Amino acid sequence: VFLSARPHAYKDSQEEHVFTPMISLLQSKQLHSFPVLLPGRLQSSLPAGILQYWQGSRAWRQVGIDKYETFKQYKELYGEYDFVFCGDDGQGDLLAGQMMLTDAEAQLKDGPKVLAVLIHKVLPEREQPAQVLPEEADEEQDENWALTWQQRGLILHETYIGAAVSLCQYAPDLIPPSAVEDIAFQACEEFDDLRMSNSSWRREQWQPASESIRRDLARANELLKKAGRKEVDLPRTHSDLMGAIPTYSDSSEDEELESDDELL
């Protein structure tokens, strides 16, 4: 289920933008079913998109509230399911996640609820997200704040390896060490592929992501070692990857052309 800030517009223009990348994931069995999209609301999304240039992440507060309200209506339709909410700290997801967990903690009867919230940290370090619960608006969102929320099920992460490790530690019944191993391996493979396909980027441009992945992979391998599972290899070094990219000299190109002429 996708919970979007974008409102439903003309026909399926917004939906197509989200669903098109999902087709290949479904065909490769990385998704078990085609997703549902819950659109945002125009009256909050449009002002937020404009005001963010002056107010920063604070402009997305109402979008976060609307996401929570939309989700609350949706989960009442599926009483047999619990949920794990994944988002980032840029467009109201953090506030929506806080409200979901607060609602789950206050829930007295059995029923659908949010078991955990995973928030990807995408904002620059100098701009902490302002779309948090009103009583926290003036508080510094430091390590103690993050730890307190992690104990309640809200996990802030820089990589999906880190998200998997923290979720396994918080709720091992949701994601066992074997799944952490799979996620870590796939993340490292995709990171190598991205660097290979964007070879024009300098080493310095990849460095922050590389450091985050290596730091979280060390946590993952420590968890895997304790669980008696195989540790995951580090991503390849930048110089190793660049050396693996094939290069063709003019002479080799001429030889290919000559061989093509012979075939013709």
C-alpha positions as CSV (number, residue, x, y, z in Angstrom):
1,V,0.0,0.0,0.0
2,F,1.4,3.4,-1.0
3,L,0.4,6.4,1.1
4,S,1.1,9.4,-1.1
5,A,1.3,13.2,-0.6
6,R,0.3,13.7,-4.2
7,P,-3.5,14.2,-4.7
8,H,-5.5,12.4,-7.4
9,A,-5.5,14.7,-10.4
10,Y,-6.5,14.2,-14.1
11,K,-7.4,10.6,-14.9
12,D,-4.6,8.3,-13.7
13,S,-1.6,10.6,-14.4
14,Q,-0.3,10.6,-10.8
15,E,-1.0,6.9,-10.3
16,E,0.8,6.0,-13.4
17,H,3.9,7.8,-12.2
18,V,4.0,5.6,-9.1
19,F,2.9,2.3,-10.6
20,T,5.1,2.1,-13.7
21,P,8.3,1.2,-11.7
22,M,6.3,-1.4,-9.8
23,I,5.8,-3.6,-12.9
24,S,9.4,-4.8,-13.1
25,L,9.4,-5.4,-9.4
26,L,6.3,-7.5,-9.7
27,Q,7.6,-9.5,-12.6
28,S,10.9,-10.2,-10.8
29,K,8.8,-11.4,-7.8
30,Q,10.3,-8.6,-5.5
31,L,6.6,-7.7,-4.9
32,H,4.1,-10.4,-4.1
33,S,1.1,-8.4,-5.4
34,F,0.4,-5.1,-7.2
35,P,0.2,-2.2,-4.7
36,V,-2.7,0.0,-3.8
37,L,-2.2,3.8,-3.9
38,L,-3.9,6.1,-1.3
39,P,-3.6,9.6,-2.7
40,G,-3.0,12.8,-0.8
41,R,-5.3,15.8,-0.5
42,L,-5.0,18.8,-2.8
43,Q,-5.8,21.4,-0.1
44,S,-2.7,20.4,1.9
45,S,-0.3,19.1,-0.7
46,L,-0.5,22.1,-3.0
47,P,0.3,24.8,-0.3
48,A,3.0,22.5,1.1
49,G,4.7,22.2,-2.2
50,I,4.8,26.0,-2.5
51,L,5.6,27.0,1.1
52,Q,8.4,24.5,1.5
53,Y,10.8,27.0,-0.1
54,W,10.2,29.4,2.8
55,Q,9.2,27.2,5.7
56,G,11.2,24.1,5.0
57,S,9.9,20.8,6.3
58,R,7.4,22.6,8.6
59,A,5.3,23.2,5.5
60,W,4.4,19.5,5.4
61,R,2.8,19.2,8.8
62,Q,-0.8,19.2,7.5
63,V,0.2,16.6,4.8
64,G,1.4,14.4,7.6
65,I,-1.9,14.7,9.5
66,D,-3.8,14.0,6.3
67,K,-1.7,10.9,5.6
68,Y,-2.5,9.6,9.1
69,E,-6.2,10.3,8.7
70,T,-6.2,8.5,5.3
71,F,-4.4,5.5,6.7
72,K,-6.7,5.3,9.7
73,Q,-9.7,5.0,7.4
74,Y,-8.0,2.4,5.2
75,K,-6.9,0.1,8.1
76,E,-10.5,-0.1,9.4
77,L,-11.4,-1.9,6.1
78,Y,-8.8,-4.7,6.9
79,G,-9.3,-5.7,10.5
80,E,-7.3,-8.9,9.9
81,Y,-4.0,-7.1,9.1
82,D,-1.4,-5.3,11.1
83,F,0.9,-2.8,9.4
84,V,4.5,-1.6,9.2
85,F,4.8,2.0,7.9
86,C,7.8,3.0,5.8
87,G,8.5,6.6,4.9
88,D,11.1,9.4,5.1
89,D,11.5,12.6,7.1
90,G,10.8,15.0,4.2
91,Q,7.0,15.2,3.5
92,G,5.1,14.5,6.7
93,D,5.8,10.8,7.1
94,L,7.5,11.2,10.4
95,L,4.5,13.0,12.0
96,A,2.1,10.5,10.4
97,G,4.2,7.6,11.8
98,Q,4.3,9.2,15.3
99,M,0.5,9.5,15.3
100,M,0.1,5.9,14.1
101,L,2.2,4.6,16.9
102,T,0.6,6.8,19.5
103,D,-2.8,5.6,18.3
104,A,-1.6,1.9,18.5
105,E,-0.4,2.4,22.1
106,A,-3.8,3.8,23.1
107,Q,-5.7,1.0,21.4
108,L,-7.4,-1.0,24.0
109,K,-9.2,-3.6,21.9
110,D,-7.8,-6.1,19.4
111,G,-7.7,-4.9,15.9
112,P,-5.5,-3.6,13.1
113,K,-2.6,-1.5,14.2
114,V,0.9,-0.3,13.3
115,L,3.6,-2.5,14.7
116,A,6.6,-0.4,13.7
117,V,7.5,2.7,11.7
118,L,10.7,3.0,9.6
119,I,11.7,6.5,8.6
120,H,14.5,7.1,6.1
121,K,16.6,10.2,7.0
122,V,16.8,12.2,3.8
123,L,16.9,15.8,5.1
124,P,20.3,17.6,5.5
125,E,21.7,17.4,9.0
126,R,21.3,21.1,9.4
127,E,17.6,20.9,8.9
128,Q,15.9,18.6,11.4
129,P,12.3,17.7,10.5
130,A,9.8,20.1,12.0
131,Q,6.7,18.0,11.2
132,V,6.7,16.2,14.6
133,L,4.0,15.9,17.3
134,P,3.1,19.4,18.6
135,E,4.4,18.8,22.1
136,E,7.9,18.0,20.6
137,A,8.0,21.0,18.2
138,D,10.4,23.0,20.4
139,E,12.5,19.9,21.5
140,E,15.9,19.1,20.0
141,Q,15.6,15.8,18.0
142,D,18.9,14.4,19.3
143,E,20.1,10.8,19.9
144,N,18.1,10.6,23.1
145,W,14.9,11.6,21.3
146,A,15.6,9.1,18.5
147,L,16.3,6.3,21.1
148,T,13.1,7.0,23.0
149,W,11.1,6.7,19.8
150,Q,13.0,3.6,18.7
151,Q,11.9,1.9,22.0
152,R,8.3,2.7,21.0
153,G,8.8,1.2,17.5
154,L,9.8,4.3,15.4
155,I,13.2,3.6,13.7
156,L,15.2,6.3,12.0
157,H,17.7,5.0,9.5
158,E,20.2,6.1,6.8
159,T,20.3,2.8,4.9
160,Y,17.9,-0.1,4.5
161,I,20.6,-2.4,6.0
162,G,20.4,-0.2,9.2
163,A,16.6,-0.4,9.1
164,A,16.6,-4.2,8.8
165,V,19.0,-4.5,11.7
166,S,17.1,-2.1,14.0
167,L,13.7,-3.8,13.2
168,C,15.2,-7.2,13.8
169,Q,16.4,-6.1,17.2
170,Y,13.1,-4.4,18.0
171,A,10.8,-7.1,16.7
172,P,12.6,-10.3,15.6
173,D,9.3,-12.0,14.8
174,L,8.7,-9.4,12.0
175,I,12.2,-9.8,10.4
176,P,14.5,-12.7,11.3
177,P,18.3,-12.6,10.9
178,S,17.9,-14.5,7.6
179,A,16.0,-11.6,6.2
180,V,18.6,-9.2,7.4
181,E,21.2,-11.2,5.6
182,D,19.2,-11.1,2.3
183,I,18.6,-7.3,2.6
184,A,22.2,-6.6,3.4
185,F,23.4,-8.7,0.4
186,Q,20.9,-7.1,-2.0
187,A,21.7,-3.6,-0.8
188,C,25.5,-4.0,-1.4
189,E,24.9,-5.5,-4.8
190,E,22.6,-2.7,-5.8
191,F,25.1,-0.1,-4.5
192,D,27.8,-1.6,-6.6
193,D,25.5,-1.6,-9.7
194,L,24.6,2.0,-9.2
195,R,28.2,3.1,-9.0
196,M,29.0,1.0,-12.1
197,S,26.2,2.6,-14.1
198,N,27.1,6.1,-12.9
199,S,30.8,5.9,-13.4
200,S,31.1,9.7,-14.2
201,W,30.5,10.4,-10.5
202,R,33.6,11.1,-8.5
203,R,34.6,9.1,-5.5
204,E,33.7,12.0,-3.2
205,Q,30.1,12.0,-4.4
206,W,29.7,8.4,-3.3
207,Q,31.6,8.7,0.0
208,P,28.7,9.7,2.3
209,A,26.5,6.8,1.1
210,S,29.5,4.4,1.2
211,E,30.3,5.3,4.8
212,S,26.7,4.8,5.9
213,I,26.4,1.4,4.2
214,R,29.7,0.2,5.7
215,R,28.7,1.4,9.1
216,D,25.3,-0.3,9.0
217,L,26.8,-3.4,7.4
218,A,29.2,-3.8,10.4
219,R,26.0,-3.8,12.6
220,A,24.4,-6.4,10.4
221,N,27.4,-8.7,10.4
222,E,27.6,-8.5,14.2
223,L,24.0,-9.6,14.4
224,L,24.5,-12.3,11.8
225,K,27.5,-13.7,13.6
226,K,25.6,-14.0,16.8
227,A,22.8,-15.8,14.9
228,G,25.3,-18.2,13.4
229,R,24.8,-17.0,9.9
230,K,27.2,-16.0,7.2
231,E,28.5,-12.5,7.2
232,V,28.0,-10.3,4.1
233,D,31.0,-9.0,2.2
234,L,31.6,-5.2,2.1
235,P,30.7,-3.4,-1.1
236,R,33.6,-3.2,-3.6
237,T,36.0,-0.3,-3.4
238,H,35.5,2.6,-5.8
239,S,38.9,2.0,-7.6
240,D,38.0,-1.7,-7.9
241,L,34.7,-0.9,-9.6
242,M,36.2,1.6,-11.9
243,G,38.9,-0.8,-12.9
244,A,36.2,-3.4,-13.8
245,I,34.4,-1.1,-16.3
246,P,35.4,-2.2,-19.8
247,T,37.1,0.4,-22.0
248,Y,37.6,0.2,-25.8
249,S,40.5,1.6,-27.7
250,D,40.2,3.1,-31.2
251,S,42.2,0.1,-32.5
252,S,39.7,-2.4,-31.0
253,E,36.8,-0.5,-32.5
254,D,38.5,-0.6,-35.9
255,E,39.0,-4.3,-35.6
256,E,35.3,-4.7,-34.8
257,L,34.3,-2.7,-37.9
258,E,36.6,-4.7,-40.1
259,S,35.1,-8.0,-38.8
260,D,31.6,-6.6,-39.4
261,D,32.6,-5.8,-43.0
262,E,33.8,-9.3,-43.5
263,L,30.5,-10.7,-42.3
264,L,28.6,-8.4,-44.6
